[in-house]
Amino acid sequence: MSGRIYLSPPDVGPLEESYVLQALRSGWVAPLGPEVEAFEREIAERVGTGQALAVNSGTSALHLALLSLGAGPGTVVVAPTMTFVATANAAVYTGAEPVFVDCDQANGNMDVAALEEMLQRLSRAGETVAAVLVADMFGSCAEYDDLLPVCAAAGVPVVEDAAQALGATYHGRPAASFGRLGALSFNGNKIITTSGGGMLVSDDAALLARCRHLATQAREPVPHYEHADVGYNYRLSNLLAALGRAQLHRLDGMMRRRRLVRERYAKLFSTVPGVRLLADGDEGSNCWLTSIVVDPERSGWRAAELGTHLGAQDIETRPVWKPMHLQPVFAGCRAVITGAAENLFAQGLTLPSGSVLDDRRMARVVGAIEEFLDRRR
Ligand SMILES: *Cc1c(COP(=O)(O)O)cnc(C)c1O
């Protein structure tokens, strides 16, 4: 054993170092500057949207997106139950009421039929739905060909939470480009990182200008400090934007490495009964995280047992996200539940998936899994 193997650690090196050093020496040590502007242009180009706004987290991006669409007290925001808590928290920050929709067994993304049922319920109750938040889970895009028409028919805008999905595509189109607004995260565990940061993208210049205003303390364009709205301090540091630009240069290479990692797990588990990969076969995935789903009746063991075995060898694993409707903080929220998310939570395990997993570390993980499987045969 030689050091702990993490789920999805940052992958930074000499390129990042030189970009950050150059930004530091330029004197632009502020939440604005040429690196921020360049990073916004490069992300907009990568995801194919007209505009981008660099912010200090993915959560901030989601908060601004919902505010710009009028989410607030007296409105409802539809969110996935299978997601990281930040998706739902962003709705709560605005004063809107979050309601939850279950997921598809195959990939953990929003279940279209459940969404349709939720929108019908809300419409019958005469409620104002400010937005549907759709998350692209584990690096796989949601089923937009089905989801978007359902939202359009209900007249509700979509905010795409693409925090996990930068670089992923759906029928060739980049993640983050499917909603009225899309949110990206550059947290330390995401596919590219600025240590902490995010980006809001959109084709709607007016909407994004509104978000930019709110993100910069709602400062009016006059010489003195003038404020007609309550704003936020949500901009990204110029130094961190430089780090993000270096990471973006390496995105395709890091995605290739993560795909190799996923293919190694696919091969390893292909002969193991009762085990499948989440979102198996999604060619457009960025392979951010690879998770297995274990049916204990067929495999004879539980996902958590493998997690314990790997943990004892200093290899990090984690259950997939605990559904929002089971979280104490969201107890009592309305939800359309099929049981799929609860199933994935019970049977899923996320394995080390990072692009820093070199051949030696990968062999260590594979060896530890094989040892576990041999004991159960
Ligand atoms: C990481 C993540 C976020 C939050 O991004 P931060 O940059 O950590 O604030 C939001 N939604 C999802 C689905 C995420 O995975």
The ligand as an ORCA input file, in Angstrom:
! r2SCAN-3c Opt
* xyz 0 1
  C     -21.093     19.834     -7.032
  C     -22.516     20.020     -7.344
  C     -23.165     21.240     -7.127
  C     -22.556     22.380     -6.366
  O     -21.412     22.902     -6.880
  P     -20.410     23.678     -5.898
  O     -19.424     24.278     -6.850
  O     -19.803     22.667     -4.992
  O     -21.194     24.712     -5.169
  C     -24.479     21.369     -7.540
  N     -25.128     20.355     -8.112
  C     -24.557     19.170     -8.321
  C     -25.354     18.103     -8.998
  C     -23.231     18.945     -7.922
  O     -22.678     17.750     -8.106
*
